[in-house]
Structure formats: C-alpha cells, structure tokens
Amino acid sequence: MKKVTAPTYAQDGVNVDAGDTFSSFAGRVCRASYKNSRYIEVIDRSKGLFRGPRTCRHRHLAPDCEFSLEPDGNGTKPIITTAALAHTDSGADLFAMTGMDSIRYGGKPLVLVNQLDVSSLGKPGEKSFELFRNMMDGLGVVARKQNVVLLKGETAEMSVCIASENPSATTKYNWCGTMYSVFHENALITGDGAAPGQSVIALYDPGLRANGGSSARKAFAKRYGTEWWNNPEAEADIKAAATPSALYENFLANLNGWDDLKDGVPQPNVRIHGIAHITGGGIPSKFFNDFLKPRGLSGLLPNLWEPPDIMQKFAGWRGVSGREPYEIWHGGQGALLVVDEASARTVIARAVQWNVDAKLAGFIIAGEKPSLSVTSKFDGSTLVWE
C-alpha cells in the first residue's frame, strides 16, 4: 500500500498527494499553452516541475503599450455546472468574465492565471478528481482557441470554507482568475466619440454567462423543489442553464486592430465607440447607467435577441415581468457594441466569419435627458429607464 503523505493532514481534509498529482497535471496544461500567443514569450525555469519560476516577456508590441490586470470569476454558476456535470466547458465562463473586462475598453487578453479553491479534490480516479481535471483540460482548450497563455495557477483544498447549496454535490468549488492584458492609446475604447445616430449591435449568447446564477437557482427551486439537482425532470433545464459563455474576444480584438500591428501598434479595422459587457444588472446597469447616462445620451433598442428558452422559463417560474428580467439577466445579448452607422453592416458581416451571432439592435439617439427604451422580448412591452 502506498504511504500517505501527512496522514493526519489528510484526516483534516487536505490530501497532499492528491493535491500534488492535480497540480502536476494542471502544470502540464499550463505548459501546453506557452506558445499560444505571438505577443508573449514564456521563460520556464521550473525544469519540468509544476513548481518553479516561470516568467514572461512581451514580443512584437510597441514600447508605449500599457498593461492591466482583470480579476473575475464564475460566481455561483459552479453549483449549476456541478448539477449538470458540465465541468469541461466551464473554462469558457472564466475566460469570458476576465477577458471581456479588457476587451470592452480596447485591450487584448494575453495571459490568464487561475485560482481554484475546492472543498476537496478527492483522490485520483474518484469522480470529483476527474471532473476537476476536465475543468483544467477545458480551460486549456479555450486558451488555445483564444491565443492566451496560462502562465500558472493555484489549487487549494479548503474544506468547510467552500460550500454548496447541495450538501452532497460531487464538486464544491470557487473558480476565479486574473487576466493580464495589453492596451494601446490607438485602440482604447473610451466612449468619448459616442454620439446620436450611431448603431448598437447585439452579440448573442444562448446561456446565462456567469451571472444571474443565484436567481436561476431560486427559479429551479420554485419549479423542481428545494433539492432541484436531484429531480430527474430538471435534467434538461439544468444542462441548458450550464451552457458555457459565448466568447467574443477574438472577434472584437480583430475589429480593434490587434491582429494588424504597425510597429507594434494596433490598427483598428472599425472604430468602436463603446462595448457594454452585459453581466450583473443587465442592460439597464451595464449599457444605460455605465455608458449612456454619463455621456448625456439616450438609446433605443427595439430589436434585441430573443432570450434563451431557459431564461424565459426562469422569468416565468420566478414570476418576474416588466423591467425586472432585463435587470437580472442579459436577455440574450452577452455584449452590446456602439459603432458608426456606416460600420454596422461591416461588423455584422465580420461576425459571421468569427462564428459570432450579431444583429442591429438599435441606435443612439438624442434627448432632453438620458433614457433607454427597450422593446422587451420577454413580453413585447416597451420598457423605459431614465
């Protein structure tokens, strides 16, 4: 029988051997990403170990580029992810939450570090351990597709500090990360050029992203009972709620010139005046309060995407109507772009090339005071925020 390292510590809920095995695997996922980005060179002095110094330097970028760190995480969606056993795809949520925080201001995501805090990893071969491996594998796939380096990460078994609504959940975890991003003044999106007459383009998302999960779980409880995760009738709806976030980062970075450098400076293909990432608080918070209102502008959105079926079910099960569904969820659009009217058709055509669903949703308009008018796709009513 293999000797257990620190058996007393294992009795306390921390398995050193399992942790080292998982960290070694996660380290291999990270190392496989080191050539993902043409803008990052990784210097790995760890000599093949999962511990050890790993640094990076920039390549092909102008010396006056600026950099930022964007921290975020998957919120309470891990409870839904676990109920659906959808761990393999959940890396898209982590990427979307961190990557869009730079993209919306004109940046380019380059390097992601992640922090996975778990109640228990379990042991190699056990279901929980394999599901966590699936998560890391999935994050590696996302990083490769998005040209981002996974420089390093951290995993910690934290016992009772990490809990779940479902006390017998196969996995209990909190997953967050920090994205290291590059910016240049030539491609910054500040909103300073926003003006009446410009077009608003909505980018479709068929799931929840990583927001509104608390309300979604309450909806499940109302429809399927307090132990909704154990109700076989809920299986299809749980899987729908676990749909991974749509990723727009490569598409938006391309529009903003990060694939077309001149002397290390991005050359935007389309001038984007604003990007609203529709997360907590929905369109009223992220588009009206954060973008339109501070600039004294108004918006008219008569042509939003239809909400995903699961989102419409949630609204019905919770009994929310009128303005509230758009104040809880994104309503079908993970992001809104503001561009000149002459550029709208180009943006929508380019979106097709990047497998992003985009449509003209409305316009920026003038008004005596800032307001936002939305034609609800939940019930057809006209909603106004002032």
MITORGU-326626 format. One record per residue (C-alpha): residue in three letters; chain; x, y negated, z negated. Coordinates in nm, 3 decimals, padded with zeros to 5 digits. Each point is the difference from the previous one (the first is absolute). Example, Ala and Ser with C-alpha at 12.3 -4.5 7.8 and 13.67 -1.06 7.14 Angstrom:
2
VEXVEX   aa  ch       xx       yy       zz
VEXVEX  ala   A   01.230   00.450  -00.780
VEXVEX  ser   A   00.137  -00.344   00.066
END
This chain:
386
VEXVEX   aa  ch       xx       yy       zz
VEXVEX  met   A   00.000   00.000   00.000
VEXVEX  lys   A   00.129  -00.342   00.094
VEXVEX  lys   A   00.103  -00.208  -00.298
VEXVEX  val   A  -00.219  -00.307  -00.049
VEXVEX  thr   A   00.184  -00.330  -00.043
VEXVEX  ala   A  -00.104  -00.181  -00.319
VEXVEX  pro   A  -00.284   00.242  -00.092
VEXVEX  thr   A  -00.120  -00.224  -00.281
VEXVEX  tyr   A  -00.028  -00.291   00.243
VEXVEX  ala   A  -00.201   00.227   00.230
VEXVEX  gln   A  -00.238   00.070  -00.289
VEXVEX  asp   A  -00.040  -00.378  -00.030
VEXVEX  gly   A  -00.122  -00.018   00.360
VEXVEX  val   A   00.323  -00.083   00.188
VEXVEX  asn   A   00.149   00.281   00.208
VEXVEX  val   A   00.355  -00.102   00.086
VEXVEX  asp   A   00.050   00.287   00.244
VEXVEX  ala   A  -00.324  -00.073   00.190
VEXVEX  gly   A   00.085  -00.370   00.003
VEXVEX  asp   A   00.346   00.062   00.143
VEXVEX  thr   A  -00.140   00.239   00.262
VEXVEX  phe   A  -00.261  -00.254   00.107
VEXVEX  ser   A   00.247  -00.289  -00.001
VEXVEX  ser   A   00.240   00.201   00.215
VEXVEX  phe   A  -00.278   00.065   00.251
VEXVEX  ala   A  -00.108  -00.367  -00.004
VEXVEX  gly   A   00.361  -00.099   00.054
VEXVEX  arg   A   00.011   00.209   00.316
VEXVEX  val   A  -00.315  -00.174   00.126
VEXVEX  cys   A   00.170  -00.334  -00.064
VEXVEX  arg   A   00.325   00.097   00.175
VEXVEX  ala   A  -00.196   00.114   00.304
VEXVEX  ser   A  -00.128  -00.360   00.034
VEXVEX  tyr   A   00.335  -00.176  -00.005
VEXVEX  lys   A   00.018  -00.052   00.375
VEXVEX  asn   A  -00.365  -00.106   00.041
VEXVEX  ser   A   00.069  -00.373   00.036
VEXVEX  arg   A   00.234  -00.168   00.244
VEXVEX  tyr   A   00.019  -00.291  -00.243
VEXVEX  ile   A   00.128   00.200  -00.299
VEXVEX  glu   A   00.325   00.191  -00.046
VEXVEX  val   A   00.002   00.226  -00.307
VEXVEX  ile   A   00.327   00.066  -00.180
VEXVEX  asp   A  -00.049   00.325  -00.188
VEXVEX  arg   A   00.271   00.071  -00.258
VEXVEX  ser   A  -00.202   00.265  -00.184
VEXVEX  lys   A   00.195   00.286   00.166
VEXVEX  gly   A  -00.320   00.189   00.070
VEXVEX  leu   A  -00.133  -00.022  -00.356
VEXVEX  phe   A  -00.342  -00.145  -00.075
VEXVEX  arg   A   00.172  -00.228  -00.249
VEXVEX  gly   A   00.276  -00.237   00.099
VEXVEX  pro   A   00.056  -00.343   00.155
VEXVEX  arg   A  -00.188  -00.079   00.320
VEXVEX  thr   A   00.005  -00.351   00.136
VEXVEX  cys   A  -00.088  -00.162   00.329
VEXVEX  arg   A   00.100  -00.291   00.220
VEXVEX  his   A  -00.181  -00.184   00.279
VEXVEX  arg   A   00.073   00.035   00.368
VEXVEX  his   A  -00.094  -00.205   00.308
VEXVEX  leu   A  -00.169  -00.273  -00.211
VEXVEX  ala   A   00.077  -00.372   00.003
VEXVEX  pro   A   00.191  -00.120  -00.306
VEXVEX  asp   A  -00.276  -00.246  -00.087
VEXVEX  cys   A  -00.258   00.277  -00.041
VEXVEX  glu   A  -00.170   00.004  -00.337
VEXVEX  phe   A  -00.105   00.299  -00.207
VEXVEX  ser   A  -00.276   00.085  -00.244
VEXVEX  leu   A  -00.125   00.284  -00.222
VEXVEX  glu   A  -00.364   00.111   00.014
VEXVEX  pro   A  -00.121   00.220  -00.290
VEXVEX  asp   A  -00.335   00.184   00.009
VEXVEX  gly   A  -00.152   00.344  -00.037
VEXVEX  asn   A  -00.286   00.240   00.061
VEXVEX  gly   A  -00.219  -00.124  -00.285
VEXVEX  thr   A  -00.256   00.255  -00.125
VEXVEX  lys   A  -00.026   00.174   00.338
VEXVEX  pro   A   00.222   00.287  -00.126
VEXVEX  ile   A  -00.305   00.131  -00.188
VEXVEX  ile   A  -00.189   00.026   00.330
VEXVEX  thr   A   00.309   00.129   00.183
VEXVEX  thr   A   00.035   00.278  -00.257
VEXVEX  ala   A  -00.368   00.095   00.023
VEXVEX  ala   A   00.038   00.025   00.379
VEXVEX  leu   A   00.345   00.166  -00.015
VEXVEX  ala   A   00.103  -00.264   00.255
VEXVEX  his   A   00.349  -00.061  -00.139
VEXVEX  thr   A   00.181   00.043   00.332
VEXVEX  asp   A  -00.161  -00.313   00.147
VEXVEX  ser   A   00.010  -00.224  -00.306
VEXVEX  gly   A   00.340  -00.146   00.094
VEXVEX  ala   A  -00.188  -00.212   00.254
VEXVEX  asp   A  -00.178  -00.175  -00.288
VEXVEX  leu   A   00.326  -00.080  -00.175
VEXVEX  phe   A   00.150  -00.130   00.323
VEXVEX  ala   A  -00.306  -00.211   00.088
VEXVEX  met   A  -00.017  -00.165  -00.341
VEXVEX  thr   A   00.368  -00.098  -00.002
VEXVEX  gly   A   00.062  -00.051   00.372
VEXVEX  met   A  -00.293  -00.230   00.066
VEXVEX  asp   A   00.115  -00.232  -00.278
VEXVEX  ser   A   00.293  -00.097   00.220
VEXVEX  ile   A  -00.165   00.038   00.341
VEXVEX  arg   A  -00.279  -00.245  -00.085
VEXVEX  tyr   A   00.257  -00.279  -00.039
VEXVEX  gly   A   00.202   00.095   00.308
VEXVEX  gly   A   00.253   00.235  -00.156
VEXVEX  lys   A   00.136   00.335   00.111
VEXVEX  pro   A   00.001   00.293  -00.249
VEXVEX  leu   A   00.344   00.160  -00.016
VEXVEX  val   A   00.056   00.203  -00.318
VEXVEX  leu   A  -00.242   00.164  -00.243
VEXVEX  val   A   00.083   00.130  -00.346
VEXVEX  asn   A  -00.272   00.188  -00.187
VEXVEX  gln   A  -00.083   00.083  -00.359
VEXVEX  leu   A  -00.203   00.315  -00.068
VEXVEX  asp   A  -00.120   00.031  -00.361
VEXVEX  val   A  -00.174   00.327  -00.076
VEXVEX  ser   A  -00.157   00.163  -00.301
VEXVEX  ser   A   00.183   00.320   00.097
VEXVEX  leu   A   00.167   00.122   00.317
VEXVEX  gly   A  -00.073   00.362  -00.081
VEXVEX  lys   A   00.254   00.263   00.098
VEXVEX  pro   A   00.130   00.086   00.349
VEXVEX  gly   A  -00.255   00.226   00.162
VEXVEX  glu   A  -00.292  -00.138  -00.201
VEXVEX  lys   A  -00.272  -00.188   00.185
VEXVEX  ser   A   00.067  -00.339  -00.160
VEXVEX  phe   A   00.370   00.016   00.084
VEXVEX  glu   A  -00.071   00.090   00.362
VEXVEX  leu   A  -00.256  -00.280   00.034
VEXVEX  phe   A   00.255  -00.252  -00.122
VEXVEX  arg   A   00.247   00.139   00.252
VEXVEX  asn   A  -00.266  -00.048   00.268
VEXVEX  met   A  -00.028  -00.365  -00.105
VEXVEX  met   A   00.369  -00.061   00.043
VEXVEX  asp   A   00.007   00.187   00.330
VEXVEX  gly   A  -00.292  -00.214   00.120
VEXVEX  leu   A   00.174  -00.319  -00.104
VEXVEX  gly   A   00.302   00.111   00.200
VEXVEX  val   A  -00.218   00.043   00.310
VEXVEX  val   A  -00.151  -00.348  -00.046
VEXVEX  ala   A   00.344  -00.156  -00.048
VEXVEX  arg   A   00.126   00.160   00.320
VEXVEX  lys   A  -00.298  -00.123   00.201
VEXVEX  gln   A   00.028  -00.349  -00.149
VEXVEX  asn   A   00.380  -00.028   00.038
VEXVEX  val   A   00.051  -00.054  -00.371
VEXVEX  val   A   00.280   00.137  -00.220
VEXVEX  leu   A  -00.085   00.177  -00.326
VEXVEX  leu   A   00.316  -00.101  -00.181
VEXVEX  lys   A  -00.074   00.165  -00.333
VEXVEX  gly   A  -00.275   00.063  -00.252
VEXVEX  glu   A  -00.079   00.105  -00.355
VEXVEX  thr   A  -00.222   00.273  -00.142
VEXVEX  ala   A  -00.093   00.019  -00.369
VEXVEX  glu   A  -00.208   00.247  -00.199
VEXVEX  met   A  -00.190  -00.216  -00.248
VEXVEX  ser   A  -00.247   00.241  -00.161
VEXVEX  val   A  -00.293  -00.182  -00.166
VEXVEX  cys   A   00.104  -00.338   00.144
VEXVEX  ile   A  -00.143   00.115   00.336
VEXVEX  ala   A  -00.364   00.109  -00.011
VEXVEX  ser   A  -00.297   00.059   00.228
VEXVEX  glu   A  -00.376  -00.027  -00.008
VEXVEX  asn   A   00.012   00.375   00.064
VEXVEX  pro   A   00.178   00.155  -00.302
VEXVEX  ser   A   00.069   00.323   00.191
VEXVEX  ala   A   00.124  -00.170   00.320
VEXVEX  thr   A   00.266   00.197   00.185
VEXVEX  thr   A   00.218  -00.311   00.021
VEXVEX  lys   A  -00.003  -00.312  -00.216
VEXVEX  tyr   A   00.225  -00.276   00.124
VEXVEX  asn   A   00.062  -00.367   00.069
VEXVEX  trp   A   00.186  -00.078   00.323
VEXVEX  cys   A   00.142  -00.340   00.075
VEXVEX  gly   A   00.290  -00.148   00.189
VEXVEX  thr   A   00.185  -00.309   00.111
VEXVEX  met   A   00.059  -00.093   00.362
VEXVEX  tyr   A   00.314  -00.192   00.096
VEXVEX  ser   A  -00.085  -00.222   00.298
VEXVEX  val   A   00.170  -00.245   00.234
VEXVEX  phe   A  -00.137  -00.342   00.096
VEXVEX  his   A   00.110  -00.274   00.236
VEXVEX  glu   A  -00.135  -00.351   00.031
VEXVEX  asn   A  -00.063   00.055   00.372
VEXVEX  ala   A  -00.258   00.268  -00.079
VEXVEX  leu   A  -00.149  -00.116  -00.330
VEXVEX  ile   A  -00.380   00.006  -00.023
VEXVEX  thr   A  -00.097  -00.288  -00.226
VEXVEX  gly   A  -00.345  -00.094   00.127
VEXVEX  asp   A   00.116  -00.357   00.068
VEXVEX  gly   A  -00.111   00.024   00.365
VEXVEX  ala   A  -00.350   00.131  -00.076
VEXVEX  ala   A  -00.270  -00.213   00.164
VEXVEX  pro   A  -00.362   00.007   00.118
VEXVEX  gly   A  -00.054   00.192   00.323
VEXVEX  gln   A   00.246   00.276  -00.078
VEXVEX  ser   A  -00.105   00.364   00.016
VEXVEX  val   A  -00.027   00.251  -00.285
VEXVEX  ile   A   00.088   00.359   00.090
VEXVEX  ala   A  -00.096   00.290  -00.228
VEXVEX  leu   A   00.214   00.314  -00.025
VEXVEX  tyr   A  -00.203   00.309  -00.083
VEXVEX  asp   A   00.059   00.233  -00.294
VEXVEX  pro   A  -00.219   00.313  -00.034
VEXVEX  gly   A   00.072   00.051  -00.370
VEXVEX  leu   A   00.030  -00.193  -00.327
VEXVEX  arg   A   00.370  -00.086   00.020
VEXVEX  ala   A   00.119  -00.002  -00.364
VEXVEX  asn   A  -00.260  -00.241  -00.135
VEXVEX  gly   A  -00.350   00.032  -00.137
VEXVEX  gly   A   00.080   00.344  -00.140
VEXVEX  ser   A  -00.150  -00.074  -00.342
VEXVEX  ser   A  -00.332  -00.095   00.158
VEXVEX  ala   A   00.018   00.303   00.229
VEXVEX  arg   A   00.041   00.234  -00.297
VEXVEX  lys   A  -00.300  -00.157  -00.173
VEXVEX  ala   A  -00.196   00.058   00.320
VEXVEX  phe   A   00.101   00.366   00.002
VEXVEX  ala   A  -00.111   00.035  -00.362
VEXVEX  lys   A  -00.340  -00.149   00.080
VEXVEX  arg   A  -00.051   00.229   00.298
VEXVEX  tyr   A   00.167   00.323  -00.109
VEXVEX  gly   A   00.017  -00.017  -00.379
VEXVEX  thr   A   00.267  -00.093  -00.252
VEXVEX  glu   A   00.218   00.292   00.112
VEXVEX  trp   A  -00.038  -00.087   00.367
VEXVEX  trp   A   00.336   00.159   00.085
VEXVEX  asn   A  -00.145   00.342  -00.094
VEXVEX  asn   A  -00.317  -00.036   00.210
VEXVEX  pro   A   00.030   00.199   00.326
VEXVEX  glu   A  -00.257  -00.228   00.165
VEXVEX  ala   A   00.240  -00.292  -00.041
VEXVEX  glu   A   00.291   00.161   00.186
VEXVEX  ala   A  -00.050  -00.167   00.339
VEXVEX  asp   A  -00.058  -00.344  -00.153
VEXVEX  ile   A   00.307   00.034  -00.224
VEXVEX  lys   A   00.212   00.082   00.305
VEXVEX  ala   A  -00.143  -00.302   00.182
VEXVEX  ala   A   00.088  -00.225  -00.295
VEXVEX  ala   A   00.356   00.136   00.003
VEXVEX  thr   A   00.054  -00.102   00.365
VEXVEX  pro   A   00.349  -00.156   00.020
VEXVEX  ser   A   00.044  -00.368   00.075
VEXVEX  ala   A   00.024  -00.109   00.362
VEXVEX  leu   A   00.349  -00.136   00.065
VEXVEX  tyr   A   00.037  -00.321   00.201
VEXVEX  glu   A   00.357  -00.091  -00.094
VEXVEX  asn   A   00.180   00.106   00.319
VEXVEX  phe   A  -00.263  -00.165   00.218
VEXVEX  leu   A   00.006  -00.330  -00.190
VEXVEX  ala   A   00.379  -00.007  -00.027
VEXVEX  asn   A   00.017   00.048   00.377
VEXVEX  leu   A  -00.243  -00.288   00.061
VEXVEX  asn   A   00.210  -00.212  -00.231
VEXVEX  gly   A   00.322   00.061   00.190
VEXVEX  trp   A   00.191   00.244  -00.219
VEXVEX  asp   A   00.055   00.233   00.294
VEXVEX  asp   A   00.135  -00.290   00.208
VEXVEX  leu   A   00.301  -00.160  -00.168
VEXVEX  lys   A   00.213  -00.273   00.149
VEXVEX  asp   A   00.323  -00.047  -00.193
VEXVEX  gly   A  -00.171   00.183  -00.286
VEXVEX  val   A  -00.305  -00.228  -00.002
VEXVEX  pro   A  -00.351   00.139   00.067
VEXVEX  gln   A  -00.178  -00.136   00.308
VEXVEX  pro   A  -00.380   00.015  -00.058
VEXVEX  asn   A  -00.205   00.129   00.291
VEXVEX  val   A  -00.316  -00.158  -00.139
VEXVEX  arg   A  -00.021  -00.282  -00.248
VEXVEX  ile   A  -00.197   00.136  -00.296
VEXVEX  his   A  -00.138  -00.275  -00.221
VEXVEX  gly   A  -00.121   00.223  -00.280
VEXVEX  ile   A  -00.031   00.360  -00.118
VEXVEX  ala   A  -00.239   00.092  -00.279
VEXVEX  his   A   00.058   00.346  -00.147
VEXVEX  ile   A  -00.348   00.098  -00.116
VEXVEX  thr   A   00.061   00.164  -00.335
VEXVEX  gly   A  -00.140  -00.074  -00.348
VEXVEX  gly   A  -00.275  -00.263   00.016
VEXVEX  gly   A  -00.065   00.071   00.367
VEXVEX  ile   A  -00.049  -00.256   00.276
VEXVEX  pro   A  -00.135  -00.275  -00.231
VEXVEX  ser   A   00.314   00.010  -00.215
VEXVEX  lys   A   00.275   00.080   00.247
VEXVEX  phe   A  -00.128  -00.193   00.305
VEXVEX  phe   A  -00.220  -00.279  -00.135
VEXVEX  asn   A   00.155  -00.085  -00.338
VEXVEX  asp   A   00.362   00.069   00.095
VEXVEX  phe   A   00.006  -00.122   00.360
VEXVEX  leu   A  -00.293  -00.216   00.113
VEXVEX  lys   A  -00.089  -00.195  -00.312
VEXVEX  pro   A   00.349  -00.139  -00.081
VEXVEX  arg   A   00.021  -00.134   00.358
VEXVEX  gly   A  -00.345  -00.158   00.005
VEXVEX  leu   A  -00.115   00.240   00.272
VEXVEX  ser   A  -00.311   00.210   00.055
VEXVEX  gly   A  -00.048   00.339   00.161
VEXVEX  leu   A  -00.276   00.167   00.196
VEXVEX  leu   A   00.013   00.382   00.014
VEXVEX  pro   A  -00.302   00.141   00.186
VEXVEX  asn   A   00.176   00.304   00.148
VEXVEX  leu   A   00.178   00.198  -00.272
VEXVEX  trp   A   00.058   00.374   00.019
VEXVEX  glu   A  -00.268   00.230  -00.136
VEXVEX  pro   A   00.089   00.119  -00.351
VEXVEX  pro   A   00.124   00.360  -00.017
VEXVEX  asp   A  -00.281   00.244  -00.077
VEXVEX  ile   A   00.140   00.076  -00.344
VEXVEX  met   A   00.006  -00.370  -00.086
VEXVEX  gln   A  -00.364  -00.039   00.099
VEXVEX  lys   A  -00.083   00.299  -00.219
VEXVEX  phe   A   00.183  -00.157  -00.292
VEXVEX  ala   A  -00.199  -00.321   00.037
VEXVEX  gly   A  -00.324   00.199  -00.002
VEXVEX  trp   A   00.096   00.219  -00.295
VEXVEX  arg   A   00.114  -00.301  -00.205
VEXVEX  gly   A  -00.305  -00.204   00.103
VEXVEX  val   A   00.212  -00.296   00.113
VEXVEX  ser   A  -00.125  -00.220   00.283
VEXVEX  gly   A   00.028  -00.351   00.138
VEXVEX  arg   A   00.343  -00.153  -00.050
VEXVEX  glu   A   00.133   00.254  -00.247
VEXVEX  pro   A   00.108   00.284   00.236
VEXVEX  tyr   A   00.239  -00.242   00.175
VEXVEX  glu   A   00.126  -00.117  -00.339
VEXVEX  ile   A   00.087   00.358  -00.100
VEXVEX  trp   A   00.120   00.165   00.322
VEXVEX  his   A   00.151  -00.108   00.331
VEXVEX  gly   A  -00.312   00.100   00.195
VEXVEX  gly   A   00.192   00.167   00.282
VEXVEX  gln   A   00.280  -00.250   00.062
VEXVEX  gly   A   00.334   00.052  -00.169
VEXVEX  ala   A   00.130  -00.331   00.134
VEXVEX  leu   A  -00.116  -00.318   00.173
VEXVEX  leu   A   00.227  -00.191   00.240
VEXVEX  val   A  -00.034  -00.365   00.100
VEXVEX  val   A   00.138  -00.078   00.347
VEXVEX  asp   A  -00.057  -00.260   00.271
VEXVEX  glu   A  -00.306   00.076   00.212
VEXVEX  ala   A   00.221   00.043   00.307
VEXVEX  ser   A   00.199   00.274  -00.176
VEXVEX  ala   A  -00.292   00.208  -00.129
VEXVEX  arg   A  -00.035   00.219   00.308
VEXVEX  thr   A   00.375   00.068   00.004
VEXVEX  val   A  -00.001   00.104  -00.366
VEXVEX  ile   A  -00.291   00.240   00.050
VEXVEX  ala   A   00.163   00.152   00.310
VEXVEX  arg   A   00.331   00.048  -00.183
VEXVEX  ala   A  -00.181   00.161  -00.294
VEXVEX  val   A  -00.115   00.279   00.231
VEXVEX  gln   A   00.364   00.074   00.086
VEXVEX  trp   A   00.076   00.041  -00.372
VEXVEX  asn   A  -00.308   00.215  -00.074
VEXVEX  val   A  -00.153  -00.277  -00.209
VEXVEX  asp   A  -00.372  -00.072   00.034
VEXVEX  ala   A  -00.046  -00.377   00.037
VEXVEX  lys   A  -00.296  -00.219   00.094
VEXVEX  leu   A  -00.096  -00.366   00.015
VEXVEX  ala   A  -00.187  -00.054  -00.326
VEXVEX  gly   A  -00.060  -00.375   00.002
VEXVEX  phe   A   00.150  -00.347  -00.002
VEXVEX  ile   A   00.145  -00.274  -00.214
VEXVEX  ile   A  -00.239  -00.295  -00.002
VEXVEX  ala   A  -00.016  -00.352  -00.141
VEXVEX  gly   A  -00.240  -00.103  -00.273
VEXVEX  glu   A  -00.065  -00.269  -00.255
VEXVEX  lys   A   00.126   00.237  -00.268
VEXVEX  pro   A   00.166   00.343   00.024
VEXVEX  ser   A  -00.235   00.294   00.038
VEXVEX  leu   A  -00.007   00.354   00.132
VEXVEX  ser   A  -00.299   00.150   00.181
VEXVEX  val   A  -00.008   00.377   00.051
VEXVEX  thr   A  -00.258   00.211   00.179
VEXVEX  ser   A  -00.020   00.300  -00.233
VEXVEX  lys   A   00.047   00.339   00.162
VEXVEX  phe   A  -00.141   00.158  -00.313
VEXVEX  asp   A  -00.351  -00.146   00.036
VEXVEX  gly   A   00.003  -00.255   00.286
VEXVEX  ser   A  -00.044  -00.303  -00.225
VEXVEX  thr   A   00.194  -00.326   00.032
VEXVEX  leu   A   00.232  -00.055  -00.295
VEXVEX  val   A   00.155  -00.335  -00.087
VEXVEX  trp   A   00.282  -00.085  -00.240
VEXVEX  glu   A   00.080  -00.363  -00.078
END
